[in-house]
Amino acid sequence: MNFPFDDEFQKIINISGEQNKVIRNEEANSIQLSLDSYSHDIKMEVLRRISFIKWIKPRLKGGLTEKNLKPLLSDASIHLKMKAPCTSTFIAWCNRYRLSGEKVSSLIPQHSQKGNRKLKTSSEFYIAKAINEKYLTRNQCSIIQAFKYYCDLIIIENRSTPTNKIKKISQRTFYNRINALPKYEVALKRYGKRYADINYRKVGKIREATRPLEYVEIDHTPLDLILLDDELEIPLGRPYLTILIDRYSKCIIGYNISFRPPSFESIRHAFCNACLDKSSITQQYPHLKNDWPMAGKIENLVVDNGAEFWSNSLEDSLRPFATNILFNKVGKPWMKPLVEKFFDVLNKELVHSLPGTTRSRVEQLKGYNPKKDAAITFSLFLELFHTWIIDIYHMTPDTRGVSIPYFKWQEGIKNLPPLSFSNEEAQQLLIEFGILNTRTLTIHGISIHNKRYQSDELIEYRKKYGNIKENNLRLKTKTNPSNISYIFVYLPNEARYIKVPCTDGDSYIKNLTLYQHNVISKLTRTKTSLQENKEDQADSRMYIDKRIGKQLEKIQENKKNIGKIKHISKIACYQNIGSHTQKSLQFPTLNDNTKSEYKDRILNNWNEQFDDLEGF
């Protein structure tokens, strides 16, 4: 166990001649020493003191008095098998421990600082000041810069002190002081906690696996390689690799390679590949010398905190297969050590040796153009990838030479074989790994992804369980992102899934992926937006409003001059008024007085003369 203690550079110092006192801990952000920095006797004394405090504290009733403490100290001495301090000494320990915020450093024996309190050189304070203010900062100044700052501090101080000038230490001594600092604390101050934890992390926190598929790590990475299209041989870009690795054997049990960013779909493909039988690989690539027998039910899936791993679809899909999802802490990739190491090995042994590699860092290219030199097609890379995984990686001893992944797996499944998927469970896995949504079942079926899905079974289910007024049928749906021509709908009253086809655009939707559909939909909306002329639409709407206004004015004026008109719709029917003729009611050519009388007579008698006729 490590305990924080104050830096030796920040002890109280006395500058001779002027009697200027520098208070301990006056300088901020000092480096602290661990308990291991002290002698064995001091460490044992600190542990003795903390042991007495921890033992007595929960048993103490009342204050820190001799009456209360004396019997407890006696009992503690017997229980701990240590010599008990006197009551006044113990009270002093408790007070220092409490005032320090319960820091173990407060229990360091004071006599450890006895003797010559004068530091080795009178410039010790300025050494600590230069180190803390220059070297131990996120600005990451070099040692030589910190040393120059130290020299400047000494020069300025000596200028104000006519006598007893401070003697500078050499550059080599200054280097030695910095190199003697605890490496973790230096990394923490200069690079931050994440960097320090990665490079100086504690070992032994990872849960060890005792059998195959007990713990499986999963993660994504963009490959340092530009691949070509198989037909057009044009650069497609860098693909993303999703990998699952068994912690017990270090075997690769599943993968997915795609040009789409990491998502639920990439996890879905990789997980299915990991769980199900992979014997077809040797048929696809007959040149392989070994098989790929790794498959079965995963007990614990170790993931990071990416958004795709927090998906409701993922947890809902894994639940029926008894797989626990263990979320890694943010910024702690070493909690998944195998998958991180595998990515590094894959790059060094395969990817970085292929034409078109982008390397891990830009400066490594040195004029090399990956796009121009890319020569590996996607299908060829899949062949090389499978060959490297199955015949090389699985058959290579680990760095310690203790085991070979393939044979470690075989050894593990003999003792504790993982559960495998039956044919029915394999089909269920494909269903469960659909994208989860909830939709309302209406008379039109289910609307999702801007498409409608309907079937006879769904219609009958609505007839049986649906409430038309309340529209109460909220059903769970599963979408196969590789093919949206159908969805799976869960019928809770019957406890089963049914397959429901899409009823929109049969030719368009067939074998269409969800990603392709979303891209096409977005392009369609963009095209429609570009075709839309909003200025012309505004002019047209204004024209409509003006025409309606003029017509209303005309009608209001006519209403003042004419009486009630009956059966006008039948007259319009007779004269075939419509958009195909674009005419108004016609009357014989008469003078104004005769026209008015004729019009009134026709309108008033129309119902009597033609009431039995129907329009066509």
C-alpha positions as CSV (number, residue, x, y, z in Angstrom):
1,M,0.0,0.0,0.0
2,N,1.3,3.4,-0.9
3,F,0.8,6.5,1.2
4,P,1.3,10.2,0.2
5,F,4.1,12.1,2.0
6,D,5.6,15.6,1.5
7,D,8.5,16.1,-0.8
8,E,12.0,16.2,0.7
9,F,12.6,19.3,-1.3
10,Q,10.0,21.3,0.7
11,K,11.3,20.8,4.2
12,I,11.7,23.9,6.3
13,I,15.0,25.7,5.4
14,N,16.9,28.5,7.0
15,I,18.8,30.9,4.7
16,S,21.9,31.8,6.8
17,G,22.7,35.4,7.4
18,E,19.2,36.9,7.0
19,Q,17.2,34.3,9.1
20,N,14.5,34.3,6.4
21,K,12.2,31.4,7.2
22,V,10.4,29.5,4.4
23,I,7.3,27.7,5.6
24,R,7.0,24.0,4.6
25,N,4.4,23.3,1.9
26,E,4.4,27.0,0.9
27,E,5.1,26.0,-2.7
28,A,2.1,24.4,-4.5
29,N,2.1,21.1,-6.3
30,S,5.1,19.6,-4.6
31,I,6.1,16.0,-5.3
32,Q,5.2,13.6,-2.5
33,L,7.2,10.6,-1.4
34,S,5.7,7.2,-0.8
35,L,6.2,5.2,2.4
36,D,8.8,3.1,0.7
37,S,11.0,6.2,0.6
38,Y,11.6,5.9,4.4
39,S,13.6,3.4,6.3
40,H,12.1,0.1,7.5
41,D,12.0,1.2,11.1
42,I,10.0,4.4,10.3
43,K,7.6,2.4,8.1
44,M,6.9,-0.1,10.9
45,E,6.4,2.7,13.4
46,V,3.9,4.5,11.1
47,L,2.0,1.2,10.6
48,R,2.0,0.7,14.4
49,R,0.5,4.1,15.0
50,I,-2.2,3.8,12.4
51,S,-3.0,0.3,13.7
52,F,-3.7,1.6,17.2
53,I,-5.8,4.5,15.9
54,K,-7.9,2.2,13.6
55,W,-8.4,-0.3,16.4
56,I,-9.4,2.2,19.2
57,K,-11.5,4.7,17.1
58,P,-14.6,2.5,16.7
59,R,-14.4,1.3,20.3
60,L,-13.9,4.7,22.0
61,K,-16.9,6.0,23.9
62,G,-16.5,9.6,24.9
63,G,-13.5,11.9,24.5
64,L,-9.8,11.4,24.3
65,T,-9.2,11.2,28.0
66,E,-6.8,9.1,30.0
67,K,-9.8,7.4,31.7
68,N,-11.3,6.3,28.4
69,L,-8.1,5.5,26.6
70,K,-6.0,3.6,29.2
71,P,-8.1,0.3,29.1
72,L,-8.5,0.5,25.4
73,L,-4.7,0.9,24.8
74,S,-4.1,-2.1,27.1
75,D,-6.6,-4.2,25.1
76,A,-5.2,-3.0,21.8
77,S,-1.7,-3.9,22.8
78,I,-2.8,-7.5,23.5
79,H,-4.9,-7.8,20.3
80,L,-2.3,-6.2,18.0
81,K,0.7,-7.7,19.8
82,M,2.4,-4.4,19.8
83,K,3.7,-2.1,22.6
84,A,1.1,0.5,23.5
85,P,2.0,4.2,23.7
86,C,1.1,6.3,26.7
87,T,-2.2,8.2,26.6
88,S,-0.7,11.6,26.0
89,T,1.4,10.3,23.1
90,F,-1.7,8.6,21.6
91,I,-3.7,11.8,21.9
92,A,-1.0,13.6,20.1
93,W,-1.1,11.0,17.3
94,C,-4.9,11.4,17.0
95,N,-4.8,15.1,16.9
96,R,-2.2,15.3,14.2
97,Y,-4.0,12.6,12.2
98,R,-7.3,14.4,12.4
99,L,-5.9,17.9,11.6
100,S,-4.2,16.6,8.5
101,G,-7.4,15.2,7.1
102,E,-6.4,11.6,8.1
103,K,-3.2,11.6,6.1
104,V,-0.8,8.9,7.1
105,S,2.0,11.3,6.5
106,S,1.0,13.0,9.8
107,L,2.0,9.9,11.7
108,I,5.7,10.0,10.6
109,P,7.8,10.1,13.8
110,Q,9.1,13.6,14.4
111,H,12.5,12.2,15.4
112,S,13.0,11.2,11.8
113,Q,13.7,14.8,11.1
114,K,16.1,15.3,14.1
115,G,19.8,15.9,13.6
116,N,21.3,18.4,11.2
117,R,18.2,20.3,9.9
118,K,20.4,22.3,7.5
119,L,20.0,20.8,4.1
120,K,22.9,19.6,2.0
121,T,23.2,22.9,0.2
122,S,21.7,26.3,1.0
123,S,20.2,26.4,-2.5
124,E,17.8,23.5,-1.8
125,F,14.8,25.7,-1.7
126,Y,15.5,27.1,-5.2
127,I,16.1,23.6,-6.5
128,A,12.6,22.6,-5.4
129,K,11.2,25.9,-6.7
130,A,12.7,25.4,-10.2
131,I,11.6,21.8,-10.4
132,N,8.1,22.4,-9.3
133,E,7.5,25.6,-11.3
134,K,9.2,24.6,-14.5
135,Y,9.8,20.9,-14.9
136,L,6.7,19.5,-13.1
137,T,4.1,21.3,-15.2
138,R,1.9,20.5,-18.2
139,N,4.1,22.9,-20.2
140,Q,6.7,20.1,-20.1
141,C,9.8,22.3,-20.0
142,S,13.1,20.4,-20.4
143,I,15.5,19.8,-17.6
144,I,17.9,22.3,-19.1
145,Q,15.2,25.0,-19.0
146,A,14.4,24.2,-15.4
147,F,18.2,24.4,-14.6
148,K,18.5,27.8,-16.2
149,Y,15.5,29.0,-14.2
150,Y,17.2,27.7,-11.1
151,C,20.4,29.6,-12.0
152,D,18.5,32.8,-12.5
153,L,16.8,32.4,-9.1
154,I,20.2,32.0,-7.4
155,I,21.7,35.1,-9.3
156,I,18.7,37.3,-8.3
157,E,18.9,36.1,-4.7
158,N,22.7,36.6,-4.4
159,R,22.3,40.1,-5.8
160,S,20.2,41.1,-2.8
161,T,22.5,39.3,-0.3
162,P,26.0,41.0,0.0
163,T,27.3,38.2,2.3
164,N,26.8,34.5,2.6
165,K,26.0,34.1,-1.1
166,I,24.2,30.9,-2.1
167,K,26.4,28.4,-3.9
168,K,24.9,26.8,-7.1
169,I,24.9,23.1,-7.7
170,S,26.2,21.7,-11.0
171,Q,24.0,20.9,-13.9
172,R,24.8,17.2,-13.4
173,T,23.6,17.3,-9.8
174,F,20.4,19.1,-10.9
175,Y,19.9,16.3,-13.5
176,N,20.4,13.7,-10.8
177,R,17.8,15.3,-8.5
178,I,15.2,15.2,-11.2
179,N,16.0,11.7,-12.3
180,A,15.6,10.6,-8.6
181,L,12.0,11.7,-8.5
182,P,9.3,9.1,-8.5
183,K,8.5,8.3,-12.2
184,Y,4.8,8.1,-11.7
185,E,4.5,11.4,-10.0
186,V,6.6,13.1,-12.7
187,A,4.4,11.6,-15.4
188,L,1.3,12.7,-13.5
189,K,2.5,16.3,-13.2
190,R,3.8,16.6,-16.8
191,Y,1.4,14.5,-18.8
192,G,-1.7,13.9,-16.7
193,K,-3.3,11.1,-14.9
194,R,-4.4,9.1,-17.9
195,Y,-0.9,8.9,-19.3
196,A,0.6,8.2,-15.9
197,D,-1.9,5.4,-15.2
198,I,-1.3,3.8,-18.6
199,N,2.5,3.7,-18.3
200,Y,2.8,3.1,-14.5
201,R,-0.5,1.3,-13.8
202,K,-0.8,-1.1,-11.0
203,V,-0.7,-4.8,-12.1
204,G,-3.2,-7.4,-11.0
205,K,-6.4,-5.5,-11.3
206,I,-7.6,-7.4,-14.3
207,R,-9.9,-10.3,-13.5
208,E,-8.2,-13.5,-14.6
209,A,-10.2,-16.0,-16.7
210,T,-10.4,-19.6,-15.6
211,R,-12.1,-21.0,-18.7
212,P,-12.8,-20.2,-22.3
213,L,-15.3,-17.5,-23.0
214,E,-15.6,-16.5,-19.3
215,Y,-14.3,-13.0,-20.3
216,V,-14.3,-11.7,-23.8
217,E,-12.9,-8.3,-24.7
218,I,-14.4,-6.3,-27.6
219,D,-13.2,-3.1,-29.2
220,H,-12.9,-1.2,-32.5
221,T,-10.0,0.4,-34.4
222,P,-9.5,2.0,-37.8
223,L,-7.0,-0.1,-39.7
224,D,-3.8,1.7,-40.8
225,L,-4.5,0.6,-44.4
226,I,-6.2,2.0,-47.5
227,L,-8.1,-0.8,-49.4
228,L,-9.3,-0.8,-53.0
229,D,-12.6,-1.8,-54.5
230,D,-12.6,-5.3,-56.1
231,E,-14.2,-4.2,-59.3
232,L,-13.2,-0.6,-59.9
233,E,-9.8,-0.8,-58.0
234,I,-10.3,2.7,-56.6
235,P,-9.4,3.6,-53.0
236,L,-12.2,2.9,-50.6
237,G,-10.5,4.4,-47.6
238,R,-9.5,2.9,-44.2
239,P,-11.9,0.2,-42.9
240,Y,-12.9,-0.3,-39.2
241,L,-12.0,-3.5,-37.4
242,T,-14.2,-4.8,-34.6
243,I,-12.5,-7.7,-32.7
244,L,-13.5,-10.1,-29.9
245,I,-10.7,-11.8,-28.1
246,D,-11.0,-14.6,-25.4
247,R,-9.1,-13.6,-22.2
248,Y,-8.4,-17.2,-21.2
249,S,-6.7,-18.4,-24.4
250,K,-6.0,-15.1,-26.2
251,C,-7.7,-16.5,-29.3
252,I,-9.7,-14.3,-31.7
253,I,-13.2,-15.6,-31.5
254,G,-15.0,-13.1,-33.8
255,Y,-14.5,-10.0,-35.9
256,N,-16.2,-7.6,-38.3
257,I,-14.5,-5.4,-41.0
258,S,-16.6,-2.5,-42.4
259,F,-16.1,1.0,-43.8
260,R,-18.9,2.3,-41.6
261,P,-18.0,3.9,-38.3
262,P,-18.4,1.7,-35.2
263,S,-22.0,1.1,-34.4
264,F,-24.5,-1.4,-33.1
265,E,-24.4,-3.1,-36.5
266,S,-20.7,-3.7,-36.4
267,I,-21.0,-5.2,-32.9
268,R,-23.9,-7.3,-34.1
269,H,-22.0,-8.8,-37.0
270,A,-18.9,-9.4,-34.8
271,F,-20.8,-11.0,-32.0
272,C,-22.7,-13.4,-34.3
273,N,-19.4,-14.3,-35.9
274,A,-17.9,-15.0,-32.5
275,C,-20.8,-17.1,-31.2
276,L,-21.6,-19.2,-34.2
277,D,-19.8,-22.0,-36.0
278,K,-17.0,-20.9,-38.4
279,S,-16.3,-24.1,-40.2
280,S,-17.2,-22.6,-43.5
281,I,-14.1,-20.4,-43.4
282,T,-11.9,-23.4,-44.3
283,Q,-14.2,-24.0,-47.3
284,Q,-14.0,-20.4,-48.3
285,Y,-10.2,-20.4,-48.0
286,P,-9.0,-24.0,-48.7
287,H,-5.3,-23.0,-48.4
288,L,-5.7,-22.7,-44.6
289,K,-3.6,-25.2,-42.6
290,N,-5.7,-25.0,-39.4
291,D,-9.3,-24.7,-38.4
292,W,-11.1,-22.0,-36.4
293,P,-13.1,-23.9,-33.7
294,M,-13.6,-20.9,-31.4
295,A,-17.4,-20.4,-30.8
296,G,-20.0,-20.6,-28.1
297,K,-21.9,-18.6,-25.5
298,I,-20.0,-15.7,-24.0
299,E,-20.3,-15.3,-20.3
300,N,-19.0,-11.7,-19.8
301,L,-18.4,-9.2,-22.6
302,V,-15.9,-6.5,-21.6
303,V,-16.6,-3.3,-23.5
304,D,-15.6,0.4,-23.3
305,N,-17.9,3.4,-22.9
306,G,-18.6,4.0,-26.6
307,A,-22.1,5.1,-27.5
308,E,-22.6,1.9,-29.5
309,F,-22.1,-0.2,-26.4
310,W,-24.7,1.8,-24.4
311,S,-27.4,1.0,-27.0
312,N,-30.7,-0.4,-25.7
313,S,-30.6,-2.8,-28.7
314,L,-27.3,-4.3,-27.5
315,E,-28.4,-5.1,-23.9
316,D,-31.9,-6.2,-25.1
317,S,-30.2,-8.6,-27.6
318,L,-27.7,-10.1,-25.2
319,R,-30.2,-10.7,-22.3
320,P,-31.7,-13.9,-23.8
321,F,-28.3,-15.4,-24.2
322,A,-27.2,-14.8,-20.6
323,T,-24.3,-12.5,-21.5
324,N,-23.3,-9.9,-19.0
325,I,-21.9,-6.6,-20.3
326,L,-19.0,-5.2,-18.2
327,F,-18.4,-1.6,-18.9
328,N,-14.8,-0.4,-18.8
329,K,-14.0,2.8,-16.9
330,V,-13.6,5.9,-19.1
331,G,-10.0,6.5,-20.1
332,K,-8.6,3.2,-18.8
333,P,-7.9,1.0,-21.9
334,W,-5.6,-1.2,-19.9
335,M,-8.7,-2.8,-18.4
336,K,-8.9,-4.5,-21.8
337,P,-5.2,-5.3,-22.2
338,L,-5.5,-8.2,-24.7
339,V,-7.5,-6.4,-27.4
340,E,-5.3,-3.3,-27.2
341,K,-2.2,-5.4,-27.5
342,F,-3.7,-7.4,-30.4
343,F,-4.2,-4.2,-32.4
344,D,-0.6,-3.3,-32.0
345,V,0.6,-6.8,-33.0
346,L,-1.7,-6.9,-36.0
347,N,-0.4,-3.5,-37.3
348,K,3.3,-4.5,-36.8
349,E,3.1,-8.0,-38.2
350,L,0.6,-7.6,-41.0
351,V,-1.0,-4.2,-41.8
352,H,2.2,-2.1,-41.8
353,S,3.8,-4.5,-44.2
354,L,1.1,-4.0,-46.9
355,P,1.2,-1.5,-49.7
356,G,-1.2,1.4,-48.9
357,T,-0.5,1.4,-45.1
358,T,-1.0,4.8,-43.5
359,R,1.3,3.8,-40.5
360,S,0.4,4.8,-37.0
361,R,1.8,8.3,-37.2
362,V,2.1,10.8,-40.1
363,E,5.8,11.4,-39.6
364,Q,6.5,7.7,-40.3
365,L,5.4,8.0,-43.9
366,K,8.3,10.3,-44.9
367,G,6.9,11.1,-48.4
368,Y,5.1,7.8,-48.9
369,N,1.6,8.3,-50.3
370,P,-0.8,5.6,-49.1
371,K,-3.5,6.4,-51.7
372,K,-1.2,6.2,-54.7
373,D,0.6,3.0,-53.5
374,A,-2.6,1.2,-52.3
375,A,-2.8,-2.2,-54.1
376,I,-4.7,-4.5,-51.7
377,T,-8.4,-5.1,-52.6
378,F,-11.0,-5.7,-49.9
379,S,-11.4,-9.4,-50.7
380,L,-7.7,-10.0,-50.8
381,F,-7.3,-8.3,-47.4
382,L,-10.0,-10.6,-46.0
383,E,-8.0,-13.6,-47.3
384,L,-4.8,-12.3,-45.8
385,F,-6.5,-11.4,-42.5
386,H,-7.9,-14.9,-42.1
387,T,-4.6,-16.5,-43.0
388,W,-2.7,-14.4,-40.5
389,I,-5.3,-15.0,-37.7
390,I,-5.8,-18.8,-38.1
391,D,-2.4,-20.0,-39.3
392,I,0.0,-17.5,-37.7
393,Y,-1.4,-15.6,-34.7
394,H,-3.3,-18.6,-33.2
395,M,-0.2,-20.8,-33.6
396,T,2.4,-18.4,-32.2
397,P,3.5,-18.6,-28.5
398,D,2.8,-15.6,-26.3
399,T,5.6,-13.2,-25.4
400,R,6.5,-15.2,-22.3
401,G,6.6,-18.4,-24.2
402,V,4.1,-20.0,-21.8
403,S,1.3,-21.0,-24.2
404,I,0.0,-21.0,-27.8
405,P,-3.5,-19.6,-28.2
406,Y,-4.9,-22.5,-30.2
407,F,-3.7,-25.2,-27.9
408,K,-4.7,-23.2,-24.8
409,W,-8.2,-23.1,-26.1
410,Q,-8.2,-26.9,-26.8
411,E,-6.9,-27.5,-23.3
412,G,-9.6,-25.2,-21.8
413,I,-12.6,-26.8,-23.6
414,K,-11.5,-30.3,-22.4
415,N,-11.9,-29.2,-18.8
416,L,-14.8,-26.7,-19.0
417,P,-16.3,-26.5,-22.5
418,P,-18.4,-23.4,-23.2
419,L,-22.1,-23.7,-24.0
420,S,-22.8,-23.8,-27.7
421,F,-25.8,-22.6,-29.8
422,S,-28.3,-25.0,-31.2
423,N,-29.8,-24.4,-34.7
424,E,-32.9,-22.8,-33.1
425,E,-30.8,-20.6,-30.8
426,A,-28.6,-19.5,-33.7
427,Q,-31.7,-18.4,-35.6
428,Q,-33.0,-16.7,-32.5
429,L,-29.6,-14.9,-32.1
430,L,-30.0,-13.4,-35.6
431,I,-33.5,-12.1,-34.6
432,E,-32.4,-10.8,-31.2
433,F,-29.5,-8.9,-32.7
434,G,-31.9,-6.8,-34.8
435,I,-32.1,-3.1,-34.0
436,L,-34.7,-2.6,-31.2
437,N,-37.6,-0.1,-31.7
438,T,-41.2,0.2,-30.4
439,R,-44.0,1.1,-32.7
440,T,-47.8,1.3,-32.6
441,L,-49.8,-1.2,-34.7
442,T,-52.4,0.7,-36.7
443,I,-54.8,-0.2,-39.5
444,H,-51.9,0.5,-42.0
445,G,-49.6,-1.9,-40.1
446,I,-46.3,-0.7,-38.6
447,S,-44.5,2.4,-39.8
448,I,-40.7,2.5,-39.3
449,H,-37.7,3.7,-41.2
450,N,-40.2,5.8,-43.3
451,K,-41.6,2.5,-44.6
452,R,-44.8,0.5,-43.9
453,Y,-44.8,-3.2,-42.8
454,Q,-48.0,-5.3,-42.9
455,S,-48.9,-9.0,-43.0
456,D,-52.0,-11.1,-42.5
457,E,-50.8,-12.3,-39.1
458,L,-50.4,-8.7,-38.0
459,I,-53.9,-7.9,-39.2
460,E,-55.4,-10.8,-37.3
461,Y,-53.5,-9.9,-34.2
462,R,-54.9,-6.4,-34.3
463,K,-58.4,-7.7,-34.7
464,K,-58.0,-10.0,-31.7
465,Y,-56.2,-7.7,-29.2
466,G,-56.4,-4.1,-30.5
467,N,-58.6,-1.3,-29.2
468,I,-59.4,0.9,-32.2
469,K,-60.3,4.0,-30.1
470,E,-57.3,3.8,-27.7
471,N,-54.8,2.6,-30.4
472,N,-53.2,0.6,-27.6
473,L,-51.0,-1.9,-29.5
474,R,-47.4,-0.8,-28.8
475,L,-45.2,-3.6,-30.2
476,K,-41.5,-4.3,-30.1
477,T,-39.8,-4.5,-33.5
478,K,-36.4,-5.8,-34.6
479,T,-34.8,-4.6,-37.8
480,N,-32.1,-6.6,-39.5
481,P,-29.7,-3.7,-40.6
482,S,-28.4,-5.9,-43.5
483,N,-31.9,-6.2,-45.0
484,I,-34.9,-3.9,-44.3
485,S,-37.3,-5.6,-46.7
486,Y,-38.8,-7.2,-43.6
487,I,-38.8,-6.7,-39.8
488,F,-39.5,-9.0,-36.9
489,V,-42.4,-8.0,-34.7
490,Y,-42.9,-9.5,-31.2
491,L,-46.4,-10.4,-30.3
492,P,-46.5,-10.3,-26.4
493,N,-49.9,-12.0,-26.1
494,E,-48.6,-14.9,-28.1
495,A,-45.0,-14.7,-26.9
496,R,-43.4,-15.1,-30.3
497,Y,-41.8,-13.2,-33.2
498,I,-43.3,-13.0,-36.7
499,K,-41.7,-11.9,-39.9
500,V,-43.5,-8.9,-41.5
501,P,-42.6,-7.8,-45.0
502,C,-42.4,-4.2,-46.2
503,T,-45.4,-3.1,-48.3
504,D,-43.7,-0.1,-49.9
505,G,-41.6,-0.3,-53.1
506,D,-40.9,-4.0,-53.5
507,S,-38.2,-3.5,-56.2
508,Y,-36.4,-0.7,-54.3
509,I,-36.4,-2.3,-50.9
510,K,-35.3,-5.8,-51.8
511,N,-32.0,-6.7,-50.0
512,L,-31.5,-3.0,-49.1
513,T,-29.5,-2.3,-46.0
514,L,-30.6,0.2,-43.4
515,Y,-27.5,2.3,-44.0
516,Q,-28.1,2.4,-47.8
517,H,-31.7,3.3,-47.2
518,N,-30.7,6.2,-44.8
519,V,-28.2,7.5,-47.4
520,I,-30.7,7.3,-50.2
521,S,-33.3,9.0,-48.1
522,K,-30.9,11.8,-47.2
523,L,-29.9,12.3,-50.9
524,T,-33.6,12.3,-51.9
525,R,-34.4,15.0,-49.4
526,T,-31.4,17.0,-50.5
527,K,-32.4,16.7,-54.2
528,T,-36.0,17.7,-53.3
529,S,-34.7,20.7,-51.3
530,L,-32.6,21.9,-54.3
531,Q,-35.5,21.5,-56.7
532,E,-37.8,23.5,-54.5
533,N,-38.1,27.2,-55.5
534,K,-39.4,28.9,-52.4
535,E,-39.6,32.3,-54.0
536,D,-41.9,31.1,-56.7
537,Q,-44.0,29.3,-54.1
538,A,-44.3,32.5,-52.1
539,D,-45.4,34.4,-55.2
540,S,-48.0,31.7,-56.0
541,R,-49.4,31.7,-52.5
542,M,-49.7,35.5,-52.6
543,Y,-51.5,35.2,-56.0
544,I,-53.9,32.7,-54.6
545,D,-54.7,35.0,-51.6
546,K,-55.3,37.9,-54.0
547,R,-57.6,36.0,-56.3
548,I,-59.6,34.7,-53.3
549,G,-59.9,38.3,-52.0
550,K,-61.1,39.6,-55.3
551,Q,-63.6,36.8,-55.7
552,L,-65.0,37.5,-52.2
553,E,-65.4,41.1,-53.1
554,K,-67.3,40.2,-56.3
555,I,-69.6,37.8,-54.5
556,Q,-70.4,40.2,-51.8
557,E,-71.3,42.8,-54.4
558,N,-73.5,40.4,-56.3
559,K,-75.4,39.3,-53.2
560,K,-76.7,42.8,-52.9
561,N,-78.3,42.6,-56.4
562,I,-79.7,39.1,-56.7
563,G,-82.1,37.0,-54.6
564,K,-81.7,33.5,-53.3
565,I,-80.6,30.9,-55.9
566,K,-81.9,27.4,-55.7
567,H,-80.7,24.2,-57.4
568,I,-77.7,25.8,-58.9
569,S,-75.6,22.6,-58.6
570,K,-78.0,20.8,-60.9
571,I,-77.7,23.6,-63.5
572,A,-73.9,23.3,-63.3
573,C,-74.3,19.5,-63.7
574,Y,-76.4,20.0,-66.8
575,Q,-74.0,22.4,-68.4
576,N,-71.1,20.2,-67.6
577,I,-69.1,22.7,-65.6
578,G,-65.7,21.4,-64.6
579,S,-61.9,21.7,-65.0
580,H,-62.1,19.9,-68.3
581,T,-64.4,22.5,-69.8
582,Q,-63.3,25.6,-67.9
583,K,-66.5,27.5,-68.5
584,S,-69.3,29.2,-66.5
585,L,-73.1,29.0,-66.7
586,Q,-74.5,29.9,-70.1
587,F,-77.7,31.7,-70.9
588,P,-79.3,32.7,-74.3
589,T,-78.3,36.0,-75.8
590,L,-81.0,38.4,-74.6
591,N,-81.2,42.1,-73.7
592,D,-80.6,43.0,-70.1
593,N,-84.2,43.1,-68.9
594,T,-85.2,39.9,-70.8
595,K,-82.0,38.1,-69.5
596,S,-82.9,38.9,-65.9
597,E,-86.4,37.6,-66.3
598,Y,-85.3,34.5,-68.1
599,K,-82.6,33.8,-65.6
600,D,-85.0,34.0,-62.7
601,R,-87.6,31.8,-64.4
602,I,-85.0,29.1,-65.2
603,L,-83.6,29.1,-61.7
604,N,-87.0,29.0,-60.0
605,N,-88.6,26.3,-62.2
606,W,-85.5,24.1,-62.6
607,N,-86.2,21.8,-59.8
608,E,-89.8,21.0,-61.0
609,Q,-88.7,20.3,-64.6
610,F,-85.5,18.3,-64.1
611,D,-85.6,16.9,-60.5
612,D,-85.7,13.3,-61.7
613,L,-82.5,13.5,-63.7
614,E,-79.1,12.3,-62.5
615,G,-75.7,13.6,-63.5
616,F,-73.0,11.4,-65.0
